[in-house]
Amino acid sequence: MANTIVIGGTGGLGQVIAQRLADRGDELVITSRDLARAEEAAGRIKGVARGLALDLSEPAGIAQALAGVEEVDNLVIAGIEQTPNTLAAFDVEAAVRVVTIKLVGYAEAVRVLRPRFQPGASVVLFGGVAKDKPYPGSTMVTVINQGVSGLARTLAIEIAPHRVNAIHPAVVGDSPKWRDYENHPSVPRTPIGRLVTMDEVAGAVEFLLTNTGINGQDLVIDGGVQLT
């Protein structure tokens, strides 16, 4: 039985990932900035799960937040915050926050948990296809998702033999953010004729956790939209 942590596993895509891993028998810790929300989400999981409060935007508190976690076989860091930001209307505070969450916070979570990794432990970090396909307002989103790629590579060396990979989803059609959005402009350009689903992203996460030959890589799950 694997001990799995999903940071940012309390809603939407994070919750689908958590449930998929619970379905295969993992014991889960899922986190949110808010303890009540984390505990409520853990109660929705069909399987063994508990909730913890953890705020990636406050990296100095991550060690204390994870103090009760003893063993780790899988670590998925899916916590994100996507605030549109452009140079024309640059919000410095928002920019610092998103960089802190995805780069400093992700790195600190891995650092804190590294001594508790069990043999064969694996890490998946969440980026996004904006790293290669900027869009209006993606100034900081593009930067941090490129940073996630670099973080996965350097961590794969620093914490070897444990594996670290990054996953980069495109627009996820049935996610809470997009499921009520009709006629998304990506659909006509996507070879599969639709947007990717939360279940497909969760399956890709499971693949990265279980395939022991994949390390230091970026896995793009976009239905082929970058080909067009």
JODAZI-V894834 format. One record per helix or strand. SS is the DSSP state (@ for helix, = for strand). FROM is the first residue (numbers start at 1). LEN is the number of residues. Records with the same first field share a line. If there is no record, write none. Layout:
SS=FROM-LEN  FROM-LEN
This chain:
==3-5  27-6  49-5  72-6  85-1  117-10  138-1  163-7  172-1  196-1  218-4
@=12-12  35-10  59-7  92-23  129-3  139-20  187-3  198-13  225-3
